[in-house]
Amino acid sequence: MDHHHSGGGGAEDEETVVTERLRQKLNEANSAVKSQLSLVQDHVHFTLQKEYFRCAYECFDRRRNQEEIEMCVENCSVPVLQAQNLIENEMAEFQERLSRGLMVCQDKFESAKLQHIKTDAYKDMESCVEKSIKDNIDSFPHLVEKLKSSLSIPN
């Protein structure tokens, strides 16, 4: 009975376990990124938004016509939009680097399977993915510092 079970889905079981562990790692990485980014997000959502509303409020002046008011309000939104674009672009690049790293791991794994290399392909893939995630997470504080510097956020 025991023999029958191992003949059926040994690799699939292992794949499920590894996939689950890697999903867990990615979730942990995601949480780490979110918490490190929270200060920057807070600056945009609170400080810059507050400035925007203060600035926009000042635009409503009886000496201005409707068009001038609209232009004024639009100008007020520039810092918030620039900050949001900057963060989105940096995060997109970060995601791209992470994805590329994970694709390399996937390619190595597929190649090992194709060549029937008898090393433990799943373990190799898992350690490759873990290293890729760790390298990206380790570089993330530098990205946050770059954003804080670009947005003039005090430490």
C-alpha positions as CSV (number, residue, x, y, z in Angstrom):
1,M,0.0,0.0,0.0
2,D,2.8,2.4,0.9
3,H,4.6,1.5,-2.4
4,H,1.4,2.2,-4.4
5,H,1.2,5.7,-2.9
6,S,4.8,6.7,-3.7
7,G,4.5,5.5,-7.3
8,G,1.6,7.9,-7.9
9,G,2.5,11.4,-7.1
10,G,5.9,11.8,-5.4
11,A,7.0,14.6,-7.7
12,E,3.5,16.2,-7.7
13,D,3.5,16.2,-3.9
14,E,6.9,17.7,-3.8
15,E,5.9,20.3,-6.3
16,T,2.9,21.2,-4.3
17,V,4.9,21.6,-1.1
18,V,7.6,23.6,-2.8
19,T,5.0,25.8,-4.6
20,E,3.3,26.5,-1.3
21,R,6.6,27.4,0.5
22,L,7.5,29.7,-2.4
23,R,4.1,31.4,-2.3
24,Q,4.7,31.9,1.4
25,K,8.1,33.5,0.7
26,L,6.6,35.8,-1.9
27,N,3.9,36.9,0.6
28,E,6.6,37.6,3.2
29,A,8.5,39.6,0.6
30,N,5.4,41.5,-0.3
31,S,4.8,42.4,3.4
32,A,8.4,43.5,3.8
33,V,8.1,45.8,0.8
34,K,4.8,47.2,1.9
35,S,6.1,48.1,5.4
36,Q,9.3,49.7,4.1
37,L,7.3,51.7,1.6
38,S,4.7,52.8,4.1
39,L,6.6,56.0,5.1
40,V,6.9,57.1,1.5
41,Q,3.2,56.3,0.8
42,D,2.2,58.2,3.9
43,H,4.2,61.2,2.7
44,V,2.3,61.2,-0.6
45,H,-1.1,60.4,0.8
46,F,-0.9,62.7,3.7
47,T,1.7,65.5,3.4
48,L,1.5,66.0,-0.4
49,Q,-2.3,65.6,-0.5
50,K,-2.6,68.1,2.3
51,E,-0.4,70.6,0.4
52,Y,-2.4,70.0,-2.7
53,F,-5.7,70.9,-0.9
54,R,-4.1,73.9,0.7
55,C,-2.8,75.1,-2.6
56,A,-6.1,74.4,-4.4
57,Y,-8.0,76.2,-1.8
58,E,-5.9,79.3,-2.3
59,C,-6.7,79.2,-6.1
60,F,-10.3,80.2,-5.4
61,D,-9.9,83.9,-5.5
62,R,-12.6,86.3,-6.7
63,R,-10.0,88.1,-8.8
64,R,-9.5,85.0,-10.9
65,N,-11.8,83.7,-13.7
66,Q,-12.9,80.1,-13.9
67,E,-10.1,79.2,-16.4
68,E,-7.4,80.7,-14.2
69,I,-8.8,78.9,-11.1
70,E,-8.8,75.5,-13.0
71,M,-5.2,76.1,-14.2
72,C,-4.1,77.0,-10.7
73,V,-5.7,73.9,-9.2
74,E,-4.2,71.8,-12.0
75,N,-0.7,73.2,-11.1
76,C,-1.3,72.3,-7.4
77,S,-1.8,68.7,-8.4
78,V,1.6,68.4,-10.1
79,P,3.7,67.5,-7.0
80,V,1.3,64.7,-6.0
81,L,1.1,63.3,-9.5
82,Q,4.9,63.4,-9.9
83,A,5.4,61.7,-6.6
84,Q,2.9,59.0,-7.5
85,N,4.5,58.4,-10.9
86,L,7.9,58.2,-9.4
87,I,6.8,55.6,-6.9
88,E,4.9,53.6,-9.6
89,N,7.9,53.6,-11.9
90,E,10.3,52.6,-9.2
91,M,8.0,49.8,-8.1
92,A,7.4,48.6,-11.6
93,E,11.2,48.4,-12.1
94,F,11.5,46.5,-8.8
95,Q,8.8,44.1,-9.8
96,E,10.4,43.6,-13.2
97,R,13.8,42.8,-11.6
98,L,12.1,40.3,-9.3
99,S,10.2,38.7,-12.2
100,R,13.3,38.4,-14.3
101,G,15.1,36.7,-11.4
102,L,12.2,34.2,-10.9
103,M,12.1,33.5,-14.6
104,V,15.8,32.6,-14.6
105,C,15.0,30.1,-11.8
106,Q,12.1,28.7,-13.8
107,D,14.3,28.3,-16.9
108,K,17.0,26.5,-14.9
109,F,14.3,24.2,-13.4
110,E,12.8,23.4,-16.8
111,S,16.2,22.8,-18.3
112,A,17.1,20.4,-15.4
113,K,13.8,18.5,-16.0
114,L,14.3,18.3,-19.7
115,Q,17.8,16.9,-19.3
116,H,16.6,14.5,-16.7
117,I,19.4,15.8,-14.4
118,K,19.0,13.7,-11.3
119,T,19.8,16.5,-8.9
120,D,16.9,17.6,-6.8
121,A,15.4,20.1,-9.4
122,Y,12.7,21.3,-6.9
123,K,15.2,22.0,-4.1
124,D,17.5,23.8,-6.6
125,M,14.6,25.9,-7.9
126,E,13.5,26.7,-4.3
127,S,16.9,27.9,-3.3
128,C,17.2,29.8,-6.5
129,V,13.9,31.6,-5.9
130,E,14.7,32.2,-2.2
131,K,18.0,33.8,-3.2
132,S,16.4,35.9,-5.9
133,I,13.7,37.1,-3.5
134,K,16.3,37.8,-0.8
135,D,18.6,39.7,-3.2
136,N,15.7,41.9,-4.3
137,I,14.4,42.5,-0.7
138,D,18.0,43.3,0.4
139,S,18.2,46.0,-2.3
140,F,14.8,47.5,-1.5
141,P,15.9,49.8,1.4
142,H,18.2,51.5,-1.2
143,L,15.2,52.0,-3.5
144,V,13.2,53.5,-0.5
145,E,16.2,55.8,0.3
146,K,16.3,56.9,-3.3
147,L,12.5,57.7,-3.3
148,K,12.8,59.5,0.1
149,S,15.7,61.6,-1.3
150,S,13.8,62.3,-4.6
151,L,10.7,63.3,-2.6
152,S,12.7,65.3,0.0
153,I,11.3,63.1,2.8
154,P,13.3,63.6,6.1
155,N,14.6,60.4,7.6
